[in-house]
């Protein structure tokens, strides 16, 4: 079973093995990554976290868990430009630095092992966590509580004050949704560092993990363009055209398609 198949098999389990699936994503980019070995090593981190938690009911331990991880050195990666290691789980565990989603995946796995209720929140631009039923969100980078006013401020910093906070921004993230978002992050990071082959693996995985957007098809089309694969580029542009409801974007896509070479027919 190759890493992609192993990742999908983890998500097919009941309940899904989300953290292991994320490790198989890392293994797809580095043959030296051994997810079973990393899972066994995580036991030490689990014990370090557990020993530092206060004696409280489990539904009150979400924030202390995140604060404990911060005390142990787990922080948001602040390198500029950000590198793929900020989203590859094996590197995040080694360096104790990562994107909010990567840190959240570590926290969610530890919470699962310790019986602490905690779920992911697909907040745009900065992945969050929440204790089910709580009136606030939690920042995976240190455990700060975020109430609606804080979330509006965070959203404004990410996308500008003209974007209103909506209920969909607080939607719980399922396992496939989290790993699709992780794959989008990796696609962007690999693209930024001109590693088109690695980015293409991530782009393909995005389409396998859930419904694809116009942007997903356009991102893969852009990679195929750089790799000089016009027919694969055409396929993704056509799918983007089918999904798009923006007249200007549709016109641009139609123009771009007209400039691609036509597929050669078979000779019989």
N, C-alpha and C positions, 0 to 999 in steps of 0.2 A: 504494500500500500504506500503510495507516494504521499508527501506532506499535504497536498491539496485534498486528497481523498481522506486522509486521517483527520484533517480539520473538519470536513463535512461530516465524517462519521461521529466525531465528538458532539457536534451540534444535533445529530439525530438521536443521541441518547436521551433517556428520560430519568432525571432532568438533564438538560444539556451540560456538557463539560466545557463551559465557556472559556475558562482560563487555559485549559489544555489546548483547546482549539486555537487560541491566540498564540500559544507557543509553537504550534505546527505552522502558523503563518511565518514566524521567525525562522523555523527550520526550512521553509521553502526558499528563503533567501540565504541560508547558511547551512550547508550539509553537516557542519559540526555541532549544530544544536541538537541536543537529546532531550526532548520533552519529559520522558519518564524520569530521567536523572534530575532534571530541574524541579519537578514536582516533589521528588523525595527530599531534595535540599530545602524546599520551602518550609519543611517541618521546623527547621531551626528558627526561621523568621516568625513562624506562628507562635513558637514558645516565647520568643523575645517580646512579641506584642502582647501575648496573654499575660505574662508576668507583670506588665506595666499597666494593666487595665484596673480601674477602680471596682469595688464591690457594689455594682448597681444591677438592676434588672436588665436583661439582654436588650430590650427595646430602647434603653437609654445609653447603649454602648457604641452607637454609630460614630458620634463625634469623638469620644475618647479614643476609639480605634484609629481614626484619622490623625488625631493629635499625637498618638503614640508613634505612628509611622513617621510623622514629621520629626519627632524627637530622635528617631533612629536614623534620620538623614534623608528621607525620601522627600524630594522637592521638585517643583516644576523646573524643567530644563530651560535655562535662559540663554543658551548659546545662540548667536546670530551669525550666519543663518542657521536655522535649526537643521539638524541632520537626521537621517532615518533612525539612528540609534535611539531617538526620543520616543519612537513608537514600536520598536522591536522589543518584546517582553524580556527576552534573555538579557539584552543590553540594559534595560531599565533596572532589572534586579541587580546587575553587576554594578552599575554606576549610581544607582539610587536617584536618578534624574529621568524625567519623562514628561510627555504631554499630559494634560489633565485626564484624558481617556485612559492612557496607559497606567497612570497611577490609580485610577478608579478600578481598573481590572484587577490590580494587585489587591486593593482594599476589599473588593467584592469577593475574591477568592478566600482571603483570610476571614472575612465575615462569615462566609459559608462554612468554613471549617470550625469556627468558634460558635456557630449557632446564633449569630447576631443578625437581625433583620436589616437589610440594606438593599436598595435597588438603584439602578442607573437611571439618569434623567437626560434625555437627548436635547439639552439646551444648546442653541446654536452658538458656535464659536468657542464654547468652553463647557466641556462635559461636566455634569454635576451628579451628585448622589442624593438620596433621600431615605430616611427611615419611613416605612409605610405608615400613613396616617398623620405624619407630622405636618406642621403648618409652615415649614421652612425647608430649604434645600441645604446641602452641605457641599462646600468646595473640597474636592479630593486633594487639593494642594494645601494641606494644613488643617482642614476641618472647619473653616469659618462658616457660621450660619448665615444663610442668605434668605431674607424675607422678600416679599414682592417688590418693595422699593429698591432693595439691593439688586434684585434680578433686572429691574428696569435700567438701573445704572450700568450694570454689566453689559446688557444688550446694547445700550447706547454707546458704550466704549468700543464695542465690537463693530457695530453697523451704523452708528449715527443715531441722533435723537429722534429722527423721523420714523424709525421702526418701532411700532407699539408692541408691548408685551402681550402675548396671546397664550391661551390655554394649551395650544399645541406645543409651545416651547417647554412646557412642564411634563410632557408625555413620558411615561416610563419606557425605557429602552430594553427591548428583549435581546437575547443572545445574538441572533442573526443581525439585528440592527446595530448592535455595538461593534461586531466584527466587520460589518460592511463599512461603518464609519472609520474604524481602524484602518481598513484597506484603502479608503479614500485618503486618509492622512498619509499613509505610506506612499500611495501613488503620487501625491503632491511632493512629498519630500524627496523621493527618488527622481522625479522629473526635475526638480529644482537643482539637483546635483548631477544632471545630465546622464543618469543611468536609465536609459529608455527600456532596456530589457527587464530590469527589476520593476520599473514602473508598469510595464505591460503585464507582468504577472499580477500585480495589485489591481490593475484595471480589469483584468479578466475575472478576478475573484470578486470584485464589486458586483459584477453582473450575475455571478453565480449565487450570491448570498441573499439577494432580494430584488425587489422592483428597481429598475434602473431609471435614472432621470435623463433629461436632455443633456445635462452637463456631463453625465457619466459617459454617454456615447461620444460626445464631442471630445472629452479628454482622451479616450482611447483612439479616436480618429486622429487626433493630433500626434499621438505616439506613432501610429502607423505611417503618418505623413513623414515624420522624422526618420523612420526606418525604411522609407521608400517601398511601402506596400500599398499601392493605390487601390487595389480591389478590396482589401480589408478596410481601408479608409472609406471607400464608397459605401460598404455595408453599414458602417456605423453612422455615416452622414445621413443615409436614407432612413435609418431608425430614428435619428434625432429629428429629422424632418417630420416623420409621422407623429412624434410626441409633442412637437413644438406648437404652441398656440399664439406665438408672437409673430405678427406679419413681417416685421423687419428682419427678424432672425430667419424666418422661412425663406425670404427673398435671398438673404446672404447664403443660406445653405443650398438653395437651388442654383445660384451662380457658381458656388464652389464645386458642386457636383458636375456642372456642365464643363468645367475645366479639367476634370479628371479623364484619363484615357478610358475608352470603352473596353469592357471585358471581351476577350477573344473567344469566339464561339468554337465549339468542338468540330473537328473535321471527321466526317464518316466516309 
